C-alpha cells in the first residue's frame, strides 16, 4: 500500500465532515446572536478542515503528482466567497 492509498480513507472522512459543515451552514444564520454579531463558529472549523484536506492531498502526492495544476487554497476560498458559494 502506498502513501496515497493509506491516506485515502482520511481524505474521504475529512470530505464528509466538510460536506456536513457546509450543509449545516447553509441552514444557519451567518452571524451568531450577541452584542457584536460574531461569525458562525462553523466557519472557522470549515476553514481548518479545508486546510487539513489540502495538507492530506499534498501529502498523498495529490493532483500535482499527476501533472495537473493545484490552485492555491486561498485563491479557491476567495473565489468561492466571491461567487457566493
Residue, then its C-alpha position, 0 to 999 in steps of 0.5 A: x500500500x502506498x502513501x496515497x492509498x493509506x491516506x485515502x480513507x482520511x481524505x474521504x472522512x475529512x470530505x464528509x465532515x466538510x460536506x456536513x459543515x457546509x450543509x449545516x451552514x447553509x441552514x444557519x444564520x451567518x452571524x451568531x446572536x450577541x452584542x457584536x454579531x460574531x461569525x458562525x463558529x462553523x466557519x472557522x472549523x470549515x476553514x481548518x478542515x479545508x486546510x487539513x484536506x489540502x495538507x492530506x492531498x499534498x501529502x498523498x502526492x495529490x493532483x500535482x503528482x499527476x501533472x495537473x495544476x493545484x490552485x492555491x487554497x486561498x485563491x479557491x476560498x476567495x473565489x468561492x466567497x466571491x461567487x457566493x458559494 
